[in-house]
Amino acid sequence: MAIDPSAVVAPTARVHPEAVIGPRCVIGEYCVIEADVKLGVACRLEPYVFIKRWTSLGDDNAISAGTCLGTDPFDKAFDGRRSYLRIGHRNTIREHYTISRGTQPESVTEIGDGNYIMSSGHVAHNCRIGNDVVLASCALVAGYVEIEDQAFVSGGVGIHQFSRIGRLAMIGGSARVNLDIPPYFMYAGTRLTAEGVNLVGLKRAGFTAPRISALKQAYHLLYDRSLSLEKALERIEHEIETEEAKHLVAFIRSSKRGICRRG
């Protein structure tokens, strides 16, 4: 059993001999850790955490009670062969959460660094979650979803499979996401619509006034009803020379599902 001598494992926890537990980890009461699991440095597991095989966590992750990581995918196509869940560093995953491995053999569900994932939700197979993302309580993320860095998904949001959410986008509570969500803007309502620039998120991320002003200009062009989508993108490309504008245009041009429009 590869448990670092500095790790603390509760007497009621069950750790498989083929699991790897890194330095200064704390494994709480009644946790179960299967074979082929790897925990990095200083991970903290509260009681009743279950980590299934082929799951790896980086350093300084905090996992709350009742969470299950590396579950078999909720996918009828899954045939039981090896796939992976890979979680980065400094993530917080709160109570009663589930995250699945990939469906296809050797495929991966990926969670980046610094994410804050609240209670009672699910991230499905083959998702890719970036860095510093917030998933509020009861958010449900279906298979193959991609969420870019610093996005904020509010409570009770349901995200349809293959959807994409852009960097620093903010999704209001109980929304239904079934299209791609362009970065930097806010979206709300059960029939999701664009609601303006994500000012709070941008300011918290350190955006200066000129960068925010450029994104406001991009927003008004993108959601100007007198412009076609292609014409709006052309004007953003020619009139706004910022990295955020380039990312916005590239995100939309790569969309396969179409983007959320203005109500």
C-alpha positions as CSV (number, residue, x, y, z in Angstrom):
1,M,0.0,0.0,0.0
2,A,1.6,3.3,-1.1
3,I,0.5,5.6,1.7
4,D,3.0,8.3,2.5
5,P,4.1,8.2,6.2
6,S,2.9,11.7,6.8
7,A,-0.7,11.0,5.6
8,V,-3.4,10.5,8.2
9,V,-5.9,7.7,7.5
10,A,-8.9,7.1,9.7
11,P,-9.2,3.6,11.2
12,T,-12.6,3.0,9.5
13,A,-11.4,4.1,6.0
14,R,-10.7,1.4,3.4
15,V,-7.7,2.1,1.1
16,H,-6.9,-0.4,-1.6
17,P,-3.2,-1.6,-1.6
18,E,-2.8,-0.4,-5.1
19,A,-3.9,3.2,-4.3
20,V,-1.3,6.0,-3.9
21,I,-1.9,8.5,-1.1
22,G,0.5,11.5,-1.1
23,P,2.2,13.4,1.7
24,R,0.0,15.1,4.3
25,C,-3.3,13.8,3.0
26,V,-6.1,13.3,5.4
27,I,-8.5,10.5,4.8
28,G,-11.7,10.7,6.9
29,E,-13.8,8.1,8.6
30,Y,-15.5,5.5,6.4
31,C,-13.9,6.7,3.2
32,V,-13.4,4.1,0.4
33,I,-10.5,4.4,-2.0
34,E,-10.3,1.8,-4.8
35,A,-7.3,0.5,-6.7
36,D,-5.6,2.7,-9.3
37,V,-6.5,5.9,-7.4
38,K,-3.8,8.6,-6.9
39,L,-4.0,11.5,-4.5
40,G,-1.4,14.3,-4.6
41,V,-0.1,16.3,-1.7
42,A,-2.3,17.6,1.2
43,C,-5.7,16.4,-0.1
44,R,-8.4,16.3,2.5
45,L,-11.3,13.9,2.4
46,E,-14.2,14.2,4.8
47,P,-16.0,11.1,6.0
48,Y,-17.9,8.9,3.5
49,V,-16.0,10.0,0.4
50,F,-15.8,7.2,-2.2
51,I,-13.1,7.5,-4.9
52,K,-13.4,4.8,-7.6
53,R,-10.6,3.4,-9.7
54,W,-8.8,5.2,-12.4
55,T,-9.3,8.6,-10.7
56,S,-6.4,10.9,-9.9
57,L,-6.3,14.1,-7.9
58,G,-3.5,16.7,-7.8
59,D,-2.5,18.7,-4.7
60,D,-4.5,20.4,-2.0
61,N,-8.0,19.3,-3.0
62,A,-10.8,19.4,-0.4
63,I,-13.6,16.8,-0.9
64,S,-16.6,17.0,1.4
65,A,-18.8,14.2,2.9
66,G,-20.8,11.9,0.7
67,T,-19.1,12.7,-2.6
68,C,-18.3,10.0,-5.1
69,L,-15.6,10.6,-7.7
70,G,-14.9,8.5,-10.8
71,T,-18.3,6.9,-11.1
72,D,-19.2,4.8,-14.0
73,P,-20.7,7.0,-16.7
74,F,-24.5,7.4,-16.8
75,D,-24.4,6.3,-20.4
76,K,-25.8,3.1,-21.9
77,A,-22.9,3.0,-24.4
78,F,-20.4,2.4,-21.5
79,D,-19.0,-1.2,-21.6
80,G,-17.0,-1.2,-18.4
81,R,-13.6,-0.8,-19.9
82,R,-11.0,1.6,-18.4
83,S,-11.5,5.3,-18.6
84,Y,-10.4,8.2,-16.4
85,L,-11.3,11.1,-14.2
86,R,-8.4,13.6,-13.7
87,I,-8.8,16.4,-11.2
88,G,-6.1,19.1,-10.9
89,H,-5.0,21.2,-7.9
90,R,-6.7,23.3,-5.2
91,N,-10.3,22.3,-6.0
92,T,-13.1,22.3,-3.5
93,I,-15.9,19.8,-4.1
94,R,-18.7,20.1,-1.5
95,E,-21.1,17.5,-0.1
96,H,-23.0,14.8,-2.0
97,Y,-21.5,15.4,-5.5
98,T,-20.8,12.9,-8.3
99,I,-18.3,13.2,-11.2
100,S,-18.1,10.4,-13.8
101,R,-15.2,9.0,-15.8
102,G,-15.2,9.0,-19.6
103,T,-17.5,6.7,-21.6
104,Q,-15.2,5.4,-24.4
105,P,-12.1,3.3,-23.4
106,E,-9.2,5.4,-22.3
107,S,-11.2,8.6,-22.6
108,V,-11.1,11.3,-19.8
109,T,-13.3,13.6,-17.8
110,E,-11.1,16.6,-16.8
111,I,-11.4,19.1,-14.0
112,G,-8.8,21.8,-13.9
113,D,-7.4,23.9,-11.0
114,G,-9.0,26.2,-8.4
115,N,-12.6,25.3,-9.0
116,Y,-15.3,25.7,-6.4
117,I,-18.0,23.0,-6.9
118,M,-21.0,23.3,-4.5
119,S,-23.2,20.5,-3.2
120,S,-25.7,18.0,-4.6
121,G,-24.8,18.2,-8.3
122,H,-23.2,16.1,-11.1
123,V,-20.5,16.5,-13.8
124,A,-21.0,13.8,-16.4
125,H,-18.7,11.7,-18.6
126,N,-16.1,13.3,-20.9
127,C,-16.7,16.9,-19.6
128,R,-13.9,19.4,-19.6
129,I,-14.0,22.0,-16.8
130,G,-11.3,24.7,-16.8
131,N,-9.8,26.7,-14.0
132,D,-11.5,28.8,-11.3
133,V,-15.0,27.8,-12.3
134,V,-17.9,28.0,-9.9
135,L,-20.6,25.4,-10.1
136,A,-23.3,26.3,-7.6
137,S,-25.5,23.8,-5.8
138,C,-27.7,21.4,-7.8
139,A,-26.1,22.3,-11.1
140,L,-26.3,19.4,-13.5
141,V,-23.6,19.2,-16.3
142,A,-24.3,16.6,-19.0
143,G,-21.8,14.6,-21.0
144,Y,-19.2,16.3,-23.3
145,V,-19.8,19.7,-21.9
146,E,-16.9,22.2,-21.9
147,I,-16.7,25.1,-19.4
148,E,-13.9,27.6,-19.9
149,D,-12.0,29.3,-17.1
150,Q,-13.7,31.6,-14.5
151,A,-17.3,30.8,-15.6
152,F,-20.0,31.0,-13.0
153,V,-22.9,28.5,-13.2
154,S,-25.7,29.3,-10.7
155,G,-27.8,26.9,-8.7
156,G,-30.2,24.6,-10.4
157,V,-28.8,25.1,-13.9
158,G,-29.1,22.2,-16.3
159,I,-26.6,22.1,-19.1
160,H,-27.3,19.9,-22.2
161,Q,-24.7,17.6,-23.5
162,F,-22.1,19.0,-25.9
163,S,-22.8,22.6,-24.9
164,R,-20.0,25.0,-24.3
165,I,-19.7,27.8,-21.8
166,G,-17.2,30.5,-22.4
167,R,-14.7,32.2,-20.1
168,L,-16.1,34.5,-17.5
169,A,-19.7,33.8,-18.6
170,M,-22.3,34.0,-15.9
171,I,-25.4,31.8,-16.0
172,G,-28.4,32.8,-13.8
173,G,-30.2,30.3,-11.5
174,S,-32.4,27.5,-12.7
175,A,-31.6,28.2,-16.4
176,R,-31.7,25.6,-19.1
177,V,-28.5,25.7,-21.3
178,N,-28.9,23.9,-24.6
179,L,-26.7,26.2,-26.8
180,D,-23.2,27.5,-26.6
181,I,-22.8,30.5,-24.2
182,P,-20.3,33.1,-25.5
183,P,-17.7,34.3,-23.0
184,Y,-17.7,37.5,-20.8
185,F,-21.5,38.0,-20.8
186,M,-24.5,37.2,-18.5
187,Y,-27.3,34.9,-19.4
188,A,-30.6,34.2,-17.5
189,G,-34.1,32.9,-17.7
190,T,-35.7,29.5,-18.2
191,R,-35.5,30.3,-21.9
192,L,-32.0,31.5,-21.7
193,T,-31.2,34.9,-23.1
194,A,-28.3,37.3,-23.0
195,E,-28.6,40.0,-20.3
196,G,-25.4,42.1,-20.7
197,V,-21.7,42.1,-19.8
198,N,-20.7,40.2,-16.7
199,L,-19.4,43.4,-15.0
200,V,-19.0,41.9,-11.5
201,G,-17.1,38.9,-12.8
202,L,-14.8,41.0,-15.0
203,K,-14.0,43.4,-12.2
204,R,-13.2,40.5,-9.8
205,A,-10.9,39.1,-12.5
206,G,-9.0,42.4,-12.7
207,F,-10.2,43.7,-16.0
208,T,-9.5,47.4,-16.5
209,A,-12.1,49.9,-17.5
210,P,-10.9,50.1,-21.2
211,R,-11.1,46.3,-21.5
212,I,-14.6,46.2,-20.1
213,S,-15.6,49.1,-22.4
214,A,-14.4,47.1,-25.4
215,L,-16.4,44.1,-24.3
216,K,-19.5,46.3,-23.9
217,Q,-19.0,47.4,-27.5
218,A,-18.6,43.8,-28.6
219,Y,-21.8,42.8,-26.7
220,H,-23.9,45.5,-28.4
221,L,-22.6,44.5,-31.8
222,L,-23.1,40.8,-31.2
223,Y,-26.7,41.3,-30.0
224,D,-27.7,44.1,-32.4
225,R,-30.9,42.8,-34.0
226,S,-30.2,44.7,-37.2
227,L,-27.0,42.7,-37.8
228,S,-26.7,39.1,-38.9
229,L,-24.4,37.0,-36.8
230,E,-21.7,36.9,-39.5
231,K,-21.9,40.7,-40.0
232,A,-21.6,41.3,-36.2
233,L,-18.5,39.1,-36.0
234,E,-16.9,40.9,-38.9
235,R,-17.5,44.2,-37.2
236,I,-16.1,43.0,-33.9
237,E,-13.0,41.7,-35.7
238,H,-12.4,45.0,-37.5
239,E,-13.4,47.5,-34.8
240,I,-12.2,45.9,-31.5
241,E,-8.6,45.0,-31.3
242,T,-8.4,43.2,-27.9
243,E,-7.5,39.6,-27.0
244,E,-11.0,39.2,-25.4
245,A,-12.6,40.2,-28.7
246,K,-10.5,37.7,-30.6
247,H,-11.4,35.0,-28.1
248,L,-15.1,35.9,-28.4
249,V,-15.1,35.7,-32.2
250,A,-13.1,32.4,-32.2
251,F,-15.4,30.8,-29.7
252,I,-18.5,31.7,-31.7
253,R,-17.0,30.7,-35.1
254,S,-16.1,27.3,-33.6
255,S,-19.7,26.7,-32.3
256,K,-21.4,23.6,-33.6
257,R,-24.7,24.0,-31.6
258,G,-25.2,27.7,-32.2
259,I,-25.1,30.4,-29.6
260,C,-27.5,31.9,-27.1
261,R,-29.1,35.0,-28.6
262,R,-30.8,38.0,-27.1
263,G,-34.5,37.7,-26.1
